[in-house]
Amino acid sequence: MTAQMTPFFESLHKSQTQNWVRAIDSKEIIAWIDNLFQILFPEKAIATKTMEMLWNQNKTDFNTLLTKIVKDKSNDTLSEITELVYAAIPRLYNSLQKDAQAILDNDPAADCIQEVINSYPGFTAIAVYRIANAIAQQDIGLLPRVLTEYAHCKTGIDIHPNAKIDVPFVIDHGTGIVIGESTVIGKNVHIYQGVTLGALQVDKSMEEKKRHPTVENNVVIYANATILGGSTVIGSHSVIGGNTFITKSVNPYSLVMQSTRNTIINQQEVNDSNLFSI
């Protein structure tokens, strides 16, 4: 049996070598981002000198990742990219503090900012996205997508690293959220679980076009709403109700709700208990 399979194994090896084998184990990328967050959001305060040591090691690890992944750029170019990414991290940290504060200010179930940072999947997804987005701007390819897919697996929230999301941004609950590549989201936008900001149609020929919606400032999008299309704009200060399906632009200060109404019956006033049949 093994001899019969040898041609297949040889073909499989050739295909893997040419097409499938990654330049790096994703676990190394995940370890790097986890270590970075241990510096930015540690369980307890880190002494300044220790922080500097950890920071420099994390930067070295990032540069090593780049040399393994990126084969079409020189080592000097990769070192420059590393410096650019790490120079951006203080700004990203400030943005994440605003994101966390906005979540705390708007979620009555949140007791403190530490709770938001350490236990809210929405904050985790936003944090990974902001780092991945900064890296994606340097045309790194695989690395940003591995980061956001790590957050996707961990939180159930799928944010493409090339999406443009302003500060602050609030995700509540979050499971099942999809934010497509060319989505643009303004300041102080709130999104609940199951929301899709997607493309109206999917075709490979559209990869250079804006396929996903724009959400302007101060918009709330409630659970399971679906908003599709690159020309679709949700105007500022609008509220998008749960389970709505939108493919056309909405003016500022709009309230969009499902037209179907629930029927409410007082059970104590119903004589016929056989309301449901199988």
Salt bridges, closest charged atoms under 4 A:
GLU28 OE1 - LYS68 NZ 2.90
ASP72 OD1 - LYS73 NZ 3.96
GLU83 OE1 - LYS59 NZ 3.39
ASP99 OD2 - ARG130 NE 2.74
GLU149 OE2 - ARG145 NE 3.59
GLU149 OE1 - HIS152 ND1 3.08
ASP158 OD2 - HIS152 ND1 3.86
ASP166 OD1 - LYS187 NZ 3.34
ASP172 OD1 - HIS173 NE2 3.82
GLU181 OE1 - ARG211 NH2 2.84
GLU207 OE1 - LYS204 NZ 3.81
